């Protein structure tokens, strides 16, 4: 157990050597990686903001007293601005996973290394490191640089993103922004890198839980919608029966009877005949 802890500590200490001035351990994101995560987070933000049915009322009045018609939020410039202004702040949700290669080292969720260390601490194991416990979850130099480059890239290619938003949305944003503009004629290999995940990977587990939670929510929404629809149909049916009873009462109050009641009260005058 002690040997295992020492190995983990050596690995983590090396990972944090950049804080002591060892730049060999700092692997800053390249242009391809920055564009990849900018497009991923932008697509996610557009997907989230595209679910609303909100309408923006424009209360401007001109000399002829005709106001401009309301605009759907999903097609508005306001939605575009909201996404553009906040997309890079989403990058700060990422962590550095040094146990992974390439662009996969950037991912949301806690890395395997820190997950192991936190588990040791929770079990009461005394973990001694050069880095204070309070700084274990501090933003890494790589993630901070990813956010910084994101700000520059979004500002530089805002017109390209706006063109996609207003008339090219049928095309994948990563292809349009990264392959056709930002990385045109350059290395785009990182765009095809995908993390398959492996057993025990806390970040992958967290992502799976998030997806399952989203599926459950969608399923519940569909179920609630179906229940609501059944209630409406039942209410309409009850309303029709109630209306029929009201009409019947009105007829009786006016001194009339229904055809069925007349037939019950007045026997048919048929003569008996013998064969």
TITOR-340152 format. One record per residue (C-alpha): residue number from 1; residue in one letter; y, x, z. Coordinates in Angstrom, 1 decimal. Layout:
     n   res        y        x        z
   NUM     A        Y        X        Z
...
end
This chain:
     n   res        y        x        z
     1     X      0.0      0.0      0.0
     2     X      2.4      2.8      0.9
     3     X      1.6      4.6     -2.3
     4     X      2.3      1.4     -4.3
     5     X      5.7      0.9     -2.5
     6     X      6.7      4.5     -3.2
     7     X      5.9      4.2     -6.9
     8     X      7.9      1.0     -7.2
     9     X     10.8      2.6     -5.3
    10     X     10.8      5.6     -7.6
    11     X     10.9      3.4    -10.7
    12     X     13.8      1.3     -9.3
    13     X     15.7      4.4     -8.2
    14     X     15.4      5.8    -11.7
    15     X     16.5      2.5    -13.2
    16     X     19.6      2.7    -11.1
    17     X     20.3      6.3    -11.8
    18     X     23.2      5.2    -14.0
    19     X     25.1      4.2    -10.9
    20     X     24.9      7.9     -9.8
    21     X     26.2      9.1    -13.1
    22     X     23.0      9.6    -15.1
    23     X     23.8      8.1    -18.5
    24     X     20.3      8.7    -19.9
    25     X     19.2      5.5    -18.1
    26     X     21.9      3.4    -19.6
    27     X     20.8      1.8    -22.8
    28     X     23.8     -0.2    -24.0
    29     X     23.2     -3.1    -26.4
    30     X     23.8     -2.4    -30.1
    31     X     25.6     -4.6    -32.6
    32     X     22.4     -6.4    -33.7
    33     X     21.5     -7.3    -30.1
    34     X     24.9     -8.5    -29.3
    35     X     25.0    -10.8    -32.3
    36     X     21.5    -12.1    -31.5
    37     X     22.4    -13.3    -28.0
    38     X     25.8    -14.6    -29.1
    39     X     24.1    -16.8    -31.7
    40     X     21.4    -17.9    -29.3
    41     X     23.8    -18.9    -26.6
    42     X     26.1    -20.5    -29.1
    43     X     23.3    -22.6    -30.6
    44     X     22.3    -23.7    -27.1
    45     X     25.9    -24.6    -26.2
    46     X     26.3    -26.7    -29.4
    47     X     23.0    -28.4    -28.7
    48     X     24.1    -29.3    -25.2
    49     X     27.5    -30.6    -26.2
    50     X     26.1    -32.5    -29.2
    51     X     24.3    -35.1    -27.0
    52     X     27.4    -36.9    -25.8
    53     X     28.7    -40.1    -27.5
    54     X     32.2    -39.5    -26.1
    55     X     35.1    -40.5    -28.3
    56     X     38.5    -38.9    -28.1
    57     X     41.4    -41.4    -28.2
    58     X     44.4    -40.1    -30.1
    59     X     47.4    -42.0    -28.7
    60     X     50.0    -40.5    -31.1
    61     X     52.2    -43.1    -32.9
    62     X     54.2    -42.5    -36.0
    63     X     57.4    -44.2    -37.4
    64     X     55.3    -46.9    -39.0
    65     X     53.6    -47.5    -35.6
    66     X     50.2    -46.7    -37.0
    67     X     48.1    -44.4    -34.7
    68     X     45.4    -42.0    -35.8
    69     X     41.9    -43.4    -35.4
    70     X     39.7    -42.1    -32.5
    71     X     37.5    -39.0    -33.1
    72     X     33.9    -38.4    -32.1
    73     X     33.8    -35.4    -29.7
    74     X     30.7    -33.9    -31.5
    75     X     32.8    -33.6    -34.7
    76     X     36.1    -32.5    -33.0
    77     X     37.9    -29.2    -32.9
    78     X     37.9    -29.6    -29.1
    79     X     34.1    -29.2    -29.0
    80     X     34.3    -26.1    -31.1
    81     X     37.0    -24.6    -28.8
    82     X     35.0    -25.4    -25.7
    83     X     31.9    -23.6    -27.0
    84     X     33.9    -20.6    -28.3
    85     X     35.8    -20.1    -25.1
    86     X     32.7    -20.3    -22.8
    87     X     29.9    -18.8    -24.8
    88     X     30.3    -15.2    -23.5
    89     X     30.4    -16.4    -19.9
    90     X     26.8    -17.6    -20.5
    91     X     25.8    -14.0    -21.2
    92     X     26.4    -13.2    -17.5
    93     X     23.3    -15.3    -16.7
    94     X     21.2    -12.5    -18.3
    95     X     19.5     -9.7    -16.4
    96     X     18.2     -6.3    -17.4
    97     X     14.4     -6.1    -17.7
    98     X     13.7     -2.4    -18.0
    99     X     10.0     -2.9    -18.2
   100     X     10.5     -4.5    -21.7
   101     X     11.4     -2.9    -25.0
   102     X     14.2     -3.5    -27.5
   103     X     16.3     -6.6    -27.3
   104     X     13.7     -8.2    -25.1
   105     X     15.1     -6.2    -22.1
   106     X     17.9     -8.8    -22.0
   107     X     16.6    -12.0    -20.5
   108     X     17.5    -14.7    -18.0
   109     X     15.6    -14.7    -14.7
   110     X     14.6    -11.9    -12.3
   111     X     12.9     -8.9    -13.7
   112     X      9.3     -8.0    -12.7
   113     X     10.5     -5.0    -10.8
   114     X     13.0     -6.8     -8.6
   115     X     10.7     -9.7     -8.2
   116     X      8.1     -7.3     -6.7
   117     X     10.7     -5.8     -4.4
   118     X     12.0     -9.2     -3.2
   119     X      8.4    -10.3     -2.5
   120     X      7.9     -7.1     -0.4
   121     X     11.1     -7.8      1.6
   122     X     10.1    -11.5      2.2
   123     X      6.7    -10.3      3.5
   124     X      8.5     -8.1      6.0
   125     X      7.9     -4.8      4.3
   126     X     10.8     -2.4      5.0
   127     X     12.1     -1.2      1.6
   128     X     14.3      1.9      1.8
   129     X     16.5      2.6     -1.3
   130     X     19.7      4.3     -2.2
   131     X     21.0      1.0     -3.4
   132     X     21.9     -1.5     -0.7
   133     X     20.0     -4.8     -0.7
   134     X     23.2     -6.7     -1.3
   135     X     23.6     -4.9     -4.7
   136     X     20.1     -5.5     -6.0
   137     X     21.3     -8.5     -8.0
   138     X     24.6     -7.0     -9.2
   139     X     25.3     -7.2    -12.9
   140     X     23.9     -4.1    -14.7
   141     X     26.1     -1.9    -16.9
   142     X     24.1     -3.1    -19.9
   143     X     24.7     -6.8    -19.3
   144     X     28.4     -6.1    -18.5
   145     X     28.7     -4.3    -21.9
   146     X     26.9     -7.1    -23.6
   147     X     29.4     -9.6    -22.3
   148     X     32.3     -7.3    -23.3
   149     X     31.0     -6.9    -26.9
   150     X     30.5    -10.6    -27.1
   151     X     34.2    -11.3    -26.3
   152     X     35.2     -8.9    -29.1
   153     X     32.7    -10.3    -31.7
   154     X     33.5    -13.9    -31.1
   155     X     37.2    -13.2    -31.5
   156     X     36.6    -11.1    -34.6
   157     X     34.3    -13.7    -36.3
   158     X     35.9    -16.9    -35.1
   159     X     36.7    -18.0    -38.6
   160     X     33.2    -17.4    -39.8
   161     X     31.8    -19.5    -36.9
   162     X     34.3    -22.2    -37.6
   163     X     33.2    -22.4    -41.3
   164     X     29.6    -22.8    -40.1
   165     X     30.7    -25.5    -37.6
   166     X     32.7    -27.5    -40.2
   167     X     30.3    -27.4    -43.2
   168     X     27.3    -25.1    -42.9
   169     X     25.4    -26.5    -39.9
   170     X     22.3    -27.1    -42.0
   171     X     21.8    -23.3    -42.0
   172     X     20.6    -21.5    -38.9
   173     X     23.5    -19.9    -37.1
   174     X     21.7    -16.6    -36.5
   175     X     21.1    -16.2    -40.2
   176     X     24.6    -17.3    -41.2
   177     X     26.6    -15.3    -38.6
   178     X     24.4    -12.2    -38.1
   179     X     22.5    -11.6    -41.3
   180     X     25.2    -12.7    -43.7
   181     X     28.3    -11.5    -42.0
   182     X     28.2     -9.4    -38.8
   183     X     25.2     -7.3    -39.9
   184     X     25.5     -7.6    -43.7
   185     X     23.8     -4.5    -45.1
   186     X     22.9     -3.2    -41.7
   187     X     19.7     -3.1    -39.5
   188     X     18.7     -6.6    -38.5
   189     X     15.3     -5.8    -37.0
   190     X     16.2     -7.0    -33.5
   191     X     16.7    -10.5    -34.7
   192     X     12.9    -10.8    -35.3
   193     X     12.0     -9.4    -31.9
   194     X     10.4    -12.1    -29.7
   195     X      9.1    -11.8    -26.1
   196     X      5.6    -13.3    -26.0
   197     X      5.6    -13.1    -22.2
   198     X      2.7    -12.0    -20.0
   199     X      1.0    -13.2    -16.9
   200     X      3.1    -12.9    -13.8
   201     X      6.4    -12.5    -15.6
   202     X      8.8    -14.3    -13.4
   203     X     11.4    -14.7    -16.1
   204     X      8.9    -16.2    -18.5
   205     X      7.6    -18.5    -15.7
   206     X     11.1    -19.7    -14.9
   207     X     11.7    -20.4    -18.6
   208     X      8.5    -22.4    -18.9
   209     X      9.4    -24.4    -15.8
   210     X     12.8    -25.1    -17.4
   211     X     11.2    -26.4    -20.6
   212     X      8.7    -28.5    -18.7
   213     X     11.5    -30.0    -16.6
   214     X     13.4    -30.8    -19.8
   215     X     10.4    -32.5    -21.3
   216     X      9.8    -34.6    -18.2
   217     X     13.5    -35.7    -18.2
   218     X     13.2    -36.8    -21.9
   219     X     10.0    -38.7    -21.1
   220     X     11.6    -40.4    -18.1
   221     X     14.7    -41.3    -20.2
   222     X     12.4    -42.9    -22.9
   223     X     10.5    -44.8    -20.2
   224     X     13.7    -46.0    -18.5
   225     X     15.0    -47.1    -21.9
   226     X     11.8    -49.1    -22.6
   227     X     11.9    -50.8    -19.2
   228     X     15.6    -51.7    -19.8
   229     X     14.7    -53.2    -23.1
   230     X     11.9    -55.3    -21.6
   231     X     14.3    -56.6    -18.9
   232     X     16.8    -57.6    -21.5
   233     X     14.1    -59.5    -23.5
   234     X     12.9    -61.2    -20.4
   235     X     16.4    -62.2    -19.5
   236     X     17.1    -63.6    -23.0
   237     X     13.8    -65.6    -22.8
   238     X     14.7    -67.0    -19.4
   239     X     18.2    -67.9    -20.7
   240     X     16.7    -69.9    -23.6
   241     X     14.4    -71.8    -21.2
   242     X     17.3    -72.6    -18.9
   243     X     19.4    -73.8    -21.9
   244     X     16.6    -76.1    -23.0
   245     X     16.3    -77.6    -19.5
   246     X     20.1    -78.2    -19.4
   247     X     19.9    -80.1    -22.7
   248     X     17.1    -82.2    -21.5
   249     X     19.0    -83.2    -18.3
   250     X     22.0    -84.1    -20.4
   251     X     19.9    -86.3    -22.6
   252     X     18.4    -88.1    -19.5
   253     X     21.8    -88.6    -17.9
   254     X     23.0    -90.2    -21.1
   255     X     20.2    -92.8    -20.9
   256     X     18.0    -91.3    -23.6
   257     X     14.5    -90.1    -23.5
   258     X     12.7    -87.5    -25.5
   259     X     10.2    -88.5    -28.2
   260     X      7.3    -87.5    -26.1
   261     X      8.4    -89.7    -23.2
   262     X      8.9    -92.7    -25.5
   263     X      5.4    -92.3    -26.9
   264     X      4.0    -92.2    -23.3
   265     X      5.9    -95.3    -22.2
   266     X      5.4    -97.5    -25.3
   267     X      1.8    -98.1    -26.3
   268     X      1.1    -98.4    -30.0
   269     X      0.6   -102.0    -31.1
   270     X     -2.7   -101.7    -32.9
   271     X     -5.0   -104.7    -33.4
   272     X     -8.7   -104.3    -32.6
   273     X    -10.9   -104.7    -35.6
   274     X    -14.6   -105.2    -35.8
   275     X    -16.8   -103.7    -38.4
end
